[in-house]
Amino acid sequence: PMLEFSGSCAGCAETSYARLITQLFGDHMYISNATGCSSIWGGPAATSPYCTNKEGHGPAWSNSLFEDNAEHGLGMYLGQQATRNRLADKIRELSGVTESAEKKAACEEYLATMEDYEANKAACEKLIAALEADPDCPYSKTILADKEFLCKKSMWIFGGDGWAYDIGFGGVDHVLASGNDVNIFVFDTEVYSNTGGQASKASNIGQVAQFAAAGKEIKKKSLAEIAMSYGYIYVAQVAMGANPAQTLKAIQEAEAYHGPSLIIGYAPCEMHSIKGGMMNCQKEMKKAVDCGYWNLFRFNPAAEGAKFTLDSKEPKGGYQEFLMNEARYSRLTREFPDRATELFQRNEKAAMERYDHLLKLKAMYEG
Ligand SMILES: Cc1ncc(C[n+]2csc(CCOP(=O)(O)OP(=O)(O)O)c2C)c(N)n1
């Protein structure tokens, strides 16, 4: 992993997702991070939990603002594209004028693999070696000056639900709609965790949070479905503790997709006050998926056959027990018992309707 010792709360789900992404792409990834818990445990300033491998390669990380993170990440991606396109023009020129067959082959291989990380990595190594062998060539000087930008990078935009569902939503929507090859990962804690747990549009019915002291009245927004409506965005909902293989698959598919991707990761949080504490975080994800509180699915526009895969099984029951395992819900039964019963039933009904709806989507895509 290229995310090591962060100052997150013990058991934090956000870090487990981020760490996994660095295990896959850490030596060639850029991260644009929204303000929130992930920018605090991710960028404490005096130290950095993101680290490098023995070649000195690791995630390049930056944080702009809470409200412009998606746009900032798109800017990082476009900046990188502009640099690579300028280098590609030079390489194309060199390929046309060089008398060395070896150099010409290296240039052509680089140009042909620009969008494929593994193939491009090997091509970059050959091209750099060929240019370094001829240091007096003016092309060598120009291209090698920017050699760290040659190879394809993996662009990730990280943030919480307060950012993605609410305050940064306009940017998230705009960046996803733009069709550019960036990956957005949302750590869905269902509250604004870093500022003490305010309700967001990701919060659920009956959940007690700041600005929802008597339990939230309205249901959770389906950010995933808004993104799916475009048809050309890779979209997945994951919960690592429930199905680590599905989480891994979604992250790999998102990166492999040559277009925008959105992954929403269920992230139990200190603010949920789970019985037994955050040592049960990953187990709580499994309980959430088993009872149908959280659903796992993947929508892959590039898939051959059905584009939509429902990875969650039929809810197994135990929905109310799941809610009662977390004080963000159970406290309402003491404070407003009648209202608690009504809201928790509505929460369960909404979840069952959502699962039925996902089954219909599955049937529709299987056509
Ligand atoms: C425009 C703006 N409003 C408010 C804040 C204060 N603020 C910093 S982090 C944060 C909460 C972030 O919540 P979320 O996006 O859900 O991420 P989490 O902390 O849950 O990971 C807020 C409100 C800010 N930095 N900028």
The ligand as an SDF file (V2000), in Angstrom:
LIG
                    3D

 26 27  0  0  0  0  0  0  0  0999 V2000
  -17.6440   25.7110    1.1310 C   0  0  0  0  0  0  0  0  0  0  0  0
  -17.3110   25.0580    2.4200 C   0  0  0  0  0  0  0  0  0  0  0  0
  -18.2930   24.8420    3.2980 N   0  0  0  0  0  0  0  0  0  0  0  0
  -18.0320   24.2260    4.4540 C   0  0  0  0  0  0  0  0  0  0  0  0
  -16.7640   23.8310    4.7580 C   0  0  0  0  0  0  0  0  0  0  0  0
  -16.4620   23.1700    6.0890 C   0  0  0  0  0  0  0  0  0  0  0  0
  -16.2740   21.7390    5.9320 N   0  0  0  0  0  0  0  0  0  0  0  0
  -15.0430   21.1830    5.8510 C   0  0  0  0  0  0  0  0  0  0  0  0
  -15.0940   19.5230    5.7730 S   0  0  0  0  0  0  0  0  0  0  0  0
  -16.7800   19.5240    5.8130 C   0  0  0  0  0  0  0  0  0  0  0  0
  -17.5470   18.2390    5.8510 C   0  0  0  0  0  0  0  0  0  0  0  0
  -17.2240   17.2710    4.7660 C   0  0  0  0  0  0  0  0  0  0  0  0
  -18.1790   16.2510    4.7500 O   0  0  0  0  0  0  0  0  0  0  0  0
  -18.1530   15.1130    3.6620 P   0  0  0  0  0  0  0  0  0  0  0  0
  -17.9970   15.6860    2.3040 O   0  0  0  0  0  0  0  0  0  0  0  0
  -19.3330   14.2270    3.8820 O   0  0  0  0  0  0  0  0  0  0  0  0
  -16.8040   14.3190    3.9790 O   0  0  0  0  0  0  0  0  0  0  0  0
  -16.4350   13.4660    5.2930 P   0  0  0  0  0  0  0  0  0  0  0  0
  -15.8770   14.4330    6.2850 O   0  0  0  0  0  0  0  0  0  0  0  0
  -17.6850   12.7880    5.7550 O   0  0  0  0  0  0  0  0  0  0  0  0
  -15.4030   12.4850    4.8040 O   0  0  0  0  0  0  0  0  0  0  0  0
  -17.2850   20.8300    5.9000 C   0  0  0  0  0  0  0  0  0  0  0  0
  -18.7070   21.1840    6.0030 C   0  0  0  0  0  0  0  0  0  0  0  0
  -15.7490   24.0740    3.8140 C   0  0  0  0  0  0  0  0  0  0  0  0
  -14.4920   23.6450    4.0060 N   0  0  0  0  0  0  0  0  0  0  0  0
  -16.0460   24.6800    2.6480 N   0  0  0  0  0  0  0  0  0  0  0  0
  1  2  1  0
  2  3  1  0
  2 26  2  0
  3  4  2  0
  4  5  1  0
  5  6  1  0
  5 24  2  0
  6  7  1  0
  7  8  2  0
  7 22  1  0
  8  9  1  0
  9 10  1  0
 10 11  1  0
 10 22  2  0
 11 12  1  0
 12 13  1  0
 13 14  1  0
 14 15  2  0
 14 16  1  0
 14 17  1  0
 17 18  1  0
 18 19  2  0
 18 20  1  0
 18 21  1  0
 22 23  1  0
 24 25  1  0
 24 26  1  0
M  CHG  1   7   1
M  END
$$$$
